[in-house]
Amino acid sequence: MFDVVVGWGDAEPKPSGSGITLALQRLQVPPSGACFIGDSPSDIAAAREAGIISRGAAWGYTGPALSNHAPDILLSNLSQVRRTVADLMGRTGQYRTTPSD
């Protein structure tokens, strides 16, 4: 179902970016080919430390106040995730996914 799973035993917890960095290494994806969508300040800090683009989910745990933590872009609804993925695909020319069966 998943190409890579990184859990608590594999890396330092957020706000460390080490889990994101480890996942990217295992996937063989450079930081420029990824983004991290999160709904908490620690998510934004982890993305920043890992050197990847952060997207804040304003509909999640922290809500619109997440903008105070300066995500690269604040998403206001779930439909914007699709656009984020499409933009990333356009920049990198590739997209990895695993079939759901």
N, C-alpha and C positions, 0 to 999 in steps of 0.2 A: 504494500500500500504506500509506503514512504521510501524514498531513496536513502534518506539519512534521518536518524533520530539522535538528538543530543539532549541528554538529561542532566539532572543535578550531579550525578557522579562523574560526569565527563568534563565539566568545566566549572569555573566560578559562577555563582548566580549573578543575575542582573543586579546592579547596573554595569557589571563588567561586560565587555563585548567579546569575551573569550569563547562563549558558546556559539555566537554568530560566526566568529572567525573559524572555529573548528568545523562547523557545518559547511562553510564555504570551501574550506580546504578539502573536506571529504567529497564534496560535490565537484571539486575542481572548477569552481566558479570564482572569478576575480571580484573584488569588492565593487568594481564599476558595473558588474553585471547583476547586481542584487539591490534590493531595498528591503526595509524592515517596517512592517506596519504594526503599530502597537497602540495601546490605550492608556499607558501609564508613563509617568516621568522616567522610571527606570528603563522602559523600552526605548525611549528617545535617547537616553544617555548611553545605553548599550550599542545602539546603532552608530552613534557618533564615535564611540571608542573603537568600534570595528571598522570605521572608515567607510560606511555605506550610507546611502540616502535613507532618511527617516520619513515616515508618513504617520501622522498622528490620527487616530480614530476618535473623532469628537463624540461619537455616539456611544462610546464604551465607558469603562470604569471611571475615568477622570472627567469625562465630558469636555465641554468647550474650554474649560480652564487649562486643558492640556496645551493650549497655545502659549501659555506662560513659560513653557519649557522649550520653546523654539524648535518644533519639528521642522524639517525642510518644507513640508507641505502639510496642512491640516485638512484632512478629509472630513466632510460633513455628513456623508452617508455611504452606505455599503456599495452602492452602484459605482462610486468613484474608484473602488478597488480594481474593477475591470479595466478602467482607463489607465490606471497606474501600471498594471501588468502589460497592457498593450504598448504603453510608452516605453517600458523597459525592454520589451521584445524588439521594438523599433531601433533602440539604441545599440543593442548587442547583436541583433540578427539571429538570436537563438533563444530557445526557451525549453527548459527541461520539465517534463511532467511524467508521471507514472500512471498507466491505465488503472482504473478503479476496480477491474475484475481481479 
